[in-house]
Structures are given as structure tokens and as C-alpha cells.
């Protein structure tokens, strides 16, 4: 019979994992480095927000298409549309996250939009915040 003790030095098993998007290598094992749990889900949501529809090969419907809204007039209606687009994108394409709230703030002087996403990871009790800055690049 094997008894496994949970001690403070013992880490809990990872629920989710993803590769780094730049394919970083682990310096010790020389395998691909892996993001785990919170960092993996945060990176996936950020990638969804920054991806336009039609940008992914063989998955033309994946993405938020939010960057296109950055070139619209900066009005409260535009901010609300961006907020709803972010909510819809996370709900549809990221099943590991349960969305709590999305807050969008825009700067009139600069052409940037700050998107704060509040969510839970499934099977984790602590809420997580992800902030993404969007800016016009054309």
C-alpha cells in the first residue's frame, strides 16, 4: 500500500497546461517550457482577445475581432460593444474560465483601450484578473 502525504513542500498537480507562444525551451531539460494553471488560462484568453476572426488557419471563426473596434469613434457605445465582444469571446472559446466581469476603459488622448477581465478558473476558488492593453497599430 502506497500512502501519499500532502506536505507544504509538495506541490499540487496542475489542472491545465499550455506551451509558451514563442516556443521557449526549458533551460534544464531542453524540452518546451510549459505554462500551468492560471498562467496558461490567462495566456489563452489574451490570445483570443488579440486574435481577429479569420486569422487562424483552419479555424476562421476563432477570435474576438476586437482590434477592428479600436478604429471606431471613441464613444460610450463603442466601449460597451468592446465589452460585450470580450465577454462573448471568453464564454464561447475558453471553457476553462468562468467569467465574472469585464471592465473596459478608454483614453481619449491616446489611442489605447484597457480591458480588465475578472474570472474564475474551473475548480479553483480564487478569482483572477487579467489586464490587456489594446492600441491602434496602423
One Martini backbone bead per residue (centre of mass of N, CA, C, O) as a GRO file, in nm:
protein
  138
    1UNK     BB    1   0.096   0.037   0.024
    2UNK     BB    2   0.038   0.373  -0.078
    3UNK     BB    3   0.135   0.680   0.075
    4UNK     BB    4   0.023   1.017   0.030
    5UNK     BB    5   0.157   1.319   0.124
    6UNK     BB    6   0.060   1.648   0.222
    7UNK     BB    7   0.291   1.889   0.194
    8UNK     BB    8   0.427   2.200   0.172
    9UNK     BB    9   0.645   2.092  -0.051
   10UNK     BB   10   0.401   1.993  -0.206
   11UNK     BB   11   0.265   1.999  -0.504
   12UNK     BB   12   0.013   2.050  -0.699
   13UNK     BB   13  -0.160   1.955  -0.948
   14UNK     BB   14  -0.218   2.019  -1.264
   15UNK     BB   15  -0.486   2.123  -1.468
   16UNK     BB   16  -0.328   2.318  -1.669
   17UNK     BB   17  -0.168   2.336  -2.003
   18UNK     BB   18   0.083   2.525  -2.192
   19UNK     BB   19   0.248   2.669  -2.431
   20UNK     BB   20   0.449   2.883  -2.538
   21UNK     BB   21   0.424   3.101  -2.806
   22UNK     BB   22   0.761   3.105  -2.846
   23UNK     BB   23   0.889   2.823  -2.776
   24UNK     BB   24   1.021   2.784  -2.511
   25UNK     BB   25   1.288   2.662  -2.333
   26UNK     BB   26   1.404   2.451  -2.108
   27UNK     BB   27   1.716   2.478  -1.959
   28UNK     BB   28   1.735   2.183  -1.842
   29UNK     BB   29   1.563   1.980  -2.049
   30UNK     BB   30   1.498   2.112  -2.346
   31UNK     BB   31   1.216   2.151  -2.342
   32UNK     BB   32   0.923   2.269  -2.348
   33UNK     BB   33   0.777   2.518  -2.209
   34UNK     BB   34   0.536   2.556  -1.936
   35UNK     BB   35   0.218   2.653  -1.870
   36UNK     BB   36   0.021   2.688  -1.571
   37UNK     BB   37  -0.293   2.730  -1.518
   38UNK     BB   38  -0.330   3.052  -1.482
   39UNK     BB   39  -0.126   3.124  -1.712
   40UNK     BB   40  -0.263   2.958  -1.936
   41UNK     BB   41  -0.540   3.102  -1.935
   42UNK     BB   42  -0.445   3.392  -1.971
   43UNK     BB   43  -0.305   3.346  -2.245
   44UNK     BB   44  -0.556   3.243  -2.397
   45UNK     BB   45  -0.728   3.498  -2.363
   46UNK     BB   46  -0.534   3.698  -2.489
   47UNK     BB   47  -0.526   3.560  -2.768
   48UNK     BB   48  -0.828   3.592  -2.828
   49UNK     BB   49  -0.839   3.903  -2.815
   50UNK     BB   50  -0.594   3.940  -3.042
   51UNK     BB   51  -0.779   3.781  -3.233
   52UNK     BB   52  -0.891   3.755  -3.548
   53UNK     BB   53  -1.105   3.678  -3.767
   54UNK     BB   54  -0.934   3.458  -3.994
   55UNK     BB   55  -0.632   3.413  -3.870
   56UNK     BB   56  -0.682   3.114  -3.834
   57UNK     BB   57  -0.599   2.821  -3.939
   58UNK     BB   58  -0.890   2.628  -3.976
   59UNK     BB   59  -1.019   2.884  -3.775
   60UNK     BB   60  -1.220   3.142  -3.868
   61UNK     BB   61  -1.402   3.191  -3.585
   62UNK     BB   62  -1.163   3.252  -3.415
   63UNK     BB   63  -1.213   3.522  -3.209
   64UNK     BB   64  -1.284   3.871  -3.133
   65UNK     BB   65  -1.254   4.127  -3.324
   66UNK     BB   66  -1.147   4.397  -3.157
   67UNK     BB   67  -0.944   4.573  -3.318
   68UNK     BB   68  -1.158   4.706  -3.510
   69UNK     BB   69  -1.280   4.898  -3.276
   70UNK     BB   70  -1.034   5.104  -3.249
   71UNK     BB   71  -1.139   5.276  -3.523
   72UNK     BB   72  -1.355   5.391  -3.376
   73UNK     BB   73  -1.535   5.586  -3.213
   74UNK     BB   74  -1.500   5.734  -2.890
   75UNK     BB   75  -1.755   5.579  -2.723
   76UNK     BB   76  -1.972   5.431  -2.510
   77UNK     BB   77  -2.071   5.229  -2.726
   78UNK     BB   78  -1.796   5.111  -2.801
   79UNK     BB   79  -1.723   5.008  -2.521
   80UNK     BB   80  -1.967   4.815  -2.497
   81UNK     BB   81  -1.897   4.640  -2.742
   82UNK     BB   82  -1.625   4.543  -2.641
   83UNK     BB   83  -1.729   4.410  -2.385
   84UNK     BB   84  -1.920   4.203  -2.530
   85UNK     BB   85  -1.699   4.069  -2.705
   86UNK     BB   86  -1.529   3.961  -2.473
   87UNK     BB   87  -1.743   3.792  -2.334
   88UNK     BB   88  -1.810   3.609  -2.577
   89UNK     BB   89  -1.527   3.494  -2.626
   90UNK     BB   90  -1.486   3.360  -2.349
   91UNK     BB   91  -1.743   3.183  -2.341
   92UNK     BB   92  -1.687   3.021  -2.609
   93UNK     BB   93  -1.343   2.964  -2.609
   94UNK     BB   94  -1.323   2.935  -2.266
   95UNK     BB   95  -1.397   2.665  -2.059
   96UNK     BB   96  -1.194   2.721  -1.803
   97UNK     BB   97  -1.373   2.984  -1.773
   98UNK     BB   98  -1.541   3.206  -1.539
   99UNK     BB   99  -1.716   3.482  -1.578
  100UNK     BB  100  -1.759   3.797  -1.413
  101UNK     BB  101  -1.594   4.050  -1.558
  102UNK     BB  102  -1.589   4.353  -1.770
  103UNK     BB  103  -1.350   4.623  -1.811
  104UNK     BB  104  -1.364   4.929  -1.999
  105UNK     BB  105  -1.098   5.155  -2.095
  106UNK     BB  106  -1.052   5.489  -2.226
  107UNK     BB  107  -0.837   5.701  -2.416
  108UNK     BB  108  -0.846   6.006  -2.574
  109UNK     BB  109  -0.546   6.081  -2.624
  110UNK     BB  110  -0.509   5.791  -2.659
  111UNK     BB  111  -0.507   5.480  -2.858
  112UNK     BB  112  -0.637   5.322  -2.594
  113UNK     BB  113  -0.730   5.004  -2.439
  114UNK     BB  114  -0.862   4.879  -2.134
  115UNK     BB  115  -0.881   4.530  -2.031
  116UNK     BB  116  -1.069   4.385  -1.767
  117UNK     BB  117  -1.055   4.047  -1.646
  118UNK     BB  118  -1.288   3.855  -1.458
  119UNK     BB  119  -1.211   3.524  -1.316
  120UNK     BB  120  -1.254   3.176  -1.312
  121UNK     BB  121  -1.123   2.875  -1.250
  122UNK     BB  122  -1.185   2.573  -1.276
  123UNK     BB  123  -1.145   2.447  -0.951
  124UNK     BB  124  -1.101   2.751  -0.845
  125UNK     BB  125  -1.151   2.994  -0.588
  126UNK     BB  126  -0.978   3.216  -0.711
  127UNK     BB  127  -0.971   3.510  -0.843
  128UNK     BB  128  -0.898   3.658  -1.168
  129UNK     BB  129  -0.674   3.893  -1.332
  130UNK     BB  130  -0.689   4.054  -1.659
  131UNK     BB  131  -0.475   4.274  -1.848
  132UNK     BB  132  -0.545   4.451  -2.156
  133UNK     BB  133  -0.373   4.623  -2.411
  134UNK     BB  134  -0.505   4.834  -2.663
  135UNK     BB  135  -0.376   4.932  -2.992
  136UNK     BB  136  -0.302   5.113  -3.245
  137UNK     BB  137  -0.102   5.006  -3.553
  138UNK     BB  138  -0.168   5.183  -3.830
   0.00000   0.00000   0.00000
